[in-house]
C-alpha cells in the first residue's frame, strides 16, 4: 500500500508475522511498532477498569479500551494462523502479549537461565587462529545483542575489553598500541 503525500511516495511498513520461530526478533519489531503507535505502555502494563468512575474517567477508559483493541488487533494480525488459537480467548493486548511471551520466551526462570548461558558464552569466547577480526566481532556482537533482548546491558567498554583480551597472538602488537 503506497500513499502519496505532497508528491512523496510513502510505503506502509509490513507487519512482522510470527510463526513460532525467532520470538525475540519478532517481539522487538512488535515493540517498536507499538511504540510508534503510542501503544507499548498499554501492552506492557494493561489498564485498570475501576467501578465508580466520573464521566470524564469513563470517556478516558473508553479511549483506552479502543487503543487496547487496536494493539490486540496488531498482535492478532502479526501471528500465524497456527498460533492464533493460543490467544483466541484473551480479552486484552497485555494478556495476548504475556501468553506469547510465556510460551516462546519462557518465564523469568527460563529467561534467567538463558541469560546466564549467554554470559558464559560471552566470557568464554576466544578468537580462533583462522578467524577474521570481522567474523570474531560479529560473533561477539550477536551474543551481546541476544543478552540485550533478555535485559542485560553490556557496555561498549566491556565489549572492547573482551575483544582486546581474547584476540590471537598475531594481534598482540596492535593490542599493545591500543592499550
C-alpha positions as CSV (number, residue, x, y, z in Angstrom):
1,X,0.0,0.0,0.0
2,X,1.6,3.2,-1.1
3,X,0.2,6.6,-0.1
4,X,1.1,9.8,-1.8
5,X,1.7,12.8,0.5
6,X,2.6,16.0,-1.4
7,X,4.2,14.1,-4.2
8,X,6.3,11.8,-1.9
9,X,5.7,8.1,-2.2
10,X,5.4,6.6,1.3
11,X,5.5,2.9,1.7
12,X,3.4,1.4,4.6
13,X,5.5,-0.9,6.8
14,X,4.8,-4.6,6.6
15,X,3.6,-6.4,9.7
16,X,6.2,-8.9,11.0
17,X,4.5,-12.3,11.1
18,X,5.4,-14.7,14.0
19,X,5.3,-18.4,13.1
20,X,6.8,-19.8,16.3
21,X,10.5,-19.1,15.5
22,X,12.8,-16.2,16.4
23,X,10.4,-14.8,19.0
24,X,13.0,-12.4,20.4
25,X,13.4,-10.7,17.0
26,X,9.6,-10.6,16.4
27,X,8.9,-9.2,19.8
28,X,11.4,-6.4,19.3
29,X,9.9,-5.5,16.0
30,X,6.4,-5.5,17.6
31,X,7.6,-3.4,20.5
32,X,8.9,-0.8,18.0
33,X,5.6,-0.9,16.2
34,X,3.6,-0.4,19.4
35,X,5.9,2.5,20.4
36,X,5.4,4.1,17.0
37,X,1.6,3.9,17.6
38,X,1.9,5.0,21.3
39,X,0.6,1.6,22.5
40,X,3.6,0.0,24.1
41,X,2.8,1.2,27.7
42,X,-0.7,-0.3,27.3
43,X,0.6,-3.6,26.0
44,X,3.2,-3.8,28.7
45,X,1.1,-2.7,31.7
46,X,-2.5,-3.1,30.7
47,X,-5.2,-0.9,32.1
48,X,-7.4,-0.7,35.2
49,X,-11.2,-0.9,35.0
50,X,-12.5,0.7,38.2
51,X,-16.2,0.6,39.2
52,X,-17.0,4.1,40.3
53,X,-15.9,6.5,37.5
54,X,-16.8,10.1,36.7
55,X,-18.0,10.8,33.1
56,X,-14.5,12.1,32.2
57,X,-12.9,8.9,33.5
58,X,-15.5,6.8,31.6
59,X,-14.6,8.6,28.4
60,X,-10.8,8.1,29.1
61,X,-11.5,4.4,29.8
62,X,-13.4,4.1,26.5
63,X,-10.4,5.6,24.6
64,X,-8.0,3.3,26.5
65,X,-10.2,0.3,25.6
66,X,-10.2,1.4,21.9
67,X,-6.3,1.7,22.0
68,X,-6.1,-1.7,23.6
69,X,-8.3,-3.2,20.9
70,X,-6.0,-1.7,18.3
71,X,-3.0,-3.2,20.0
72,X,-4.7,-6.6,20.3
73,X,-5.6,-6.4,16.6
74,X,-2.0,-5.8,15.7
75,X,-0.9,-8.9,17.8
76,X,-3.6,-11.0,16.2
77,X,-2.5,-9.9,12.7
78,X,1.2,-10.5,13.5
79,X,0.9,-14.2,14.3
80,X,0.4,-17.1,12.0
81,X,-3.0,-18.9,11.9
82,X,-1.4,-21.9,13.6
83,X,-0.5,-19.8,16.6
84,X,-3.8,-17.8,16.8
85,X,-5.7,-20.3,18.9
86,X,-3.2,-19.7,21.8
87,X,-4.5,-16.1,22.1
88,X,-8.0,-16.5,20.8
89,X,-9.7,-16.3,24.2
90,X,-7.8,-13.4,25.6
91,X,-9.5,-10.0,26.0
92,X,-6.6,-7.6,26.2
93,X,-3.4,-6.9,24.4
94,X,-1.4,-7.3,27.6
95,X,-2.9,-10.8,28.1
96,X,-2.1,-11.8,24.5
97,X,1.5,-10.4,24.8
98,X,2.1,-12.3,28.1
99,X,0.7,-15.6,26.7
100,X,3.1,-15.4,23.7
101,X,6.0,-14.3,25.9
102,X,5.5,-17.1,28.4
103,X,5.3,-19.8,25.7
104,X,8.1,-18.6,23.4
105,X,10.5,-16.7,25.6
106,X,9.8,-18.6,28.8
107,X,9.1,-17.4,32.3
108,X,11.6,-15.4,34.4
109,X,13.5,-18.5,35.5
110,X,13.9,-19.7,31.9
111,X,15.0,-16.2,30.7
112,X,17.4,-16.1,33.7
113,X,19.0,-19.4,32.7
114,X,19.2,-18.3,29.0
115,X,20.9,-15.1,30.1
116,X,23.3,-17.0,32.3
117,X,24.2,-19.2,29.3
118,X,24.8,-16.2,27.1
119,X,27.0,-14.6,29.8
120,X,29.1,-17.8,29.9
121,X,29.3,-17.8,26.1
122,X,30.5,-14.2,26.2
123,X,33.1,-14.8,28.8
124,X,34.4,-18.0,27.3
125,X,34.6,-16.7,23.7
126,X,38.1,-16.6,22.2
127,X,39.2,-15.8,18.7
128,X,40.3,-18.8,16.6
129,X,43.6,-18.6,14.6
130,X,41.8,-19.0,11.3
131,X,39.0,-16.5,12.1
132,X,39.0,-12.9,10.8
133,X,38.6,-10.0,13.1
134,X,35.4,-9.1,11.4
135,X,33.9,-12.6,11.9
136,X,35.0,-12.6,15.5
137,X,33.5,-9.2,16.2
138,X,30.2,-10.3,14.6
139,X,30.2,-13.3,16.9
140,X,30.6,-11.1,20.0
141,X,28.1,-8.6,18.8
142,X,25.5,-11.4,18.2
143,X,25.9,-12.6,21.8
144,X,25.7,-9.0,23.2
145,X,22.5,-8.4,21.2
146,X,21.0,-11.6,22.5
147,X,21.9,-10.6,26.0
148,X,20.2,-7.2,25.4
149,X,17.0,-9.0,24.4
150,X,17.0,-10.7,27.8
151,X,17.6,-7.4,29.6
152,X,21.3,-7.4,30.1
153,X,23.2,-4.3,29.1
154,X,26.8,-4.8,28.1
155,X,28.7,-1.6,27.8
156,X,30.8,-0.8,24.8
157,X,33.8,-0.6,27.1
158,X,33.2,-4.2,28.2
159,X,32.9,-5.3,24.6
160,X,36.2,-3.6,23.7
161,X,37.9,-5.1,26.7
162,X,36.6,-8.6,25.7
163,X,37.9,-8.2,22.2
164,X,41.3,-6.9,23.3
165,X,41.9,-9.7,25.8
166,X,40.7,-12.5,23.6
167,X,42.4,-11.8,20.3
168,X,45.0,-14.2,18.9
169,X,48.8,-13.7,19.3
170,X,49.1,-12.1,15.9
171,X,47.2,-9.0,17.2
172,X,49.5,-8.5,20.2
173,X,51.3,-5.5,18.7
174,X,48.0,-3.8,17.8
175,X,46.6,-4.5,21.3
176,X,49.7,-3.0,22.9
177,X,49.3,0.1,20.9
178,X,45.6,0.5,21.7
179,X,46.2,-0.1,25.4
